[in-house]
């Protein structure tokens, strides 16, 4: 079974609890399950932040006049 992804506004604690249960059959060590789930949650949060930053940048750049004469 693949590692689950956080859903909507799920908190880290909610996600880790759900994730650890979902991957219990694949990983014997509970510490390893917790580490995998925390890492997955943090990666998803980082991706959301990157996407929001890019979206902000793209929207901001629409309002900046391009000046092709800059040397």
N, C-alpha and C positions, 0 to 999 in steps of 0.2 A: 504494500500500500504506500502511495506517495505521502510525503510529509504534508500535512494540511497547511493552508494559508489563513492568516487572520481574516475575519469577516467583519465588514463594516466598521463600527466603532467599538469593537471588542477590545477590552483592556488587555494588558500584557498578562495579568494573572488569569483572566478568563481563557485567553488563548492558550497559555502554557498548560493549564489544567486539561483543556480539551485535547490539545496536541499530544501530551504525554500519554493520555489514555489511548489515543488513536494509533500510536506507534509502539505500544507496549509489547506487541507480539514480535516486533522486528529487532528491538534492542533490549537486552537483558538488564543492563545497568541503568538504574533510575537517574543517576547523575548525568549519564550520557544523554538520556532522553530529554532531561531538563535543559541541558546545554544546547542540544539541537533545536529545541523549540524556542528558547530565548534568542538564539542566533537567527532563526527564521523570522521571528517577530521583528527584531531589530533591522534586518535587511529590508523587510516590507516597509517599515517606518522610514528608513533612509530613502527608499525608492519613491515613496509618496512625497517626501521633502524635495527630492531632486525634480520630480515632475512639477510640483508647485512652483519651484524656483524658475524652471524653464518657461513655464506658462507666464509667470510674472514678467520675466525678461522679454519674452516675445511680445507681450501686450505693451510693455513699456517702450520697446523699440519702434513700435508702430507710430509713436508720437514724437520721435526724434527725426528731424529732417535730415535726409542724406545730403552730404556735401561732397561731391565728387572732385572738387577743386583742391582738396587738401593734399599737400605734397609731402 
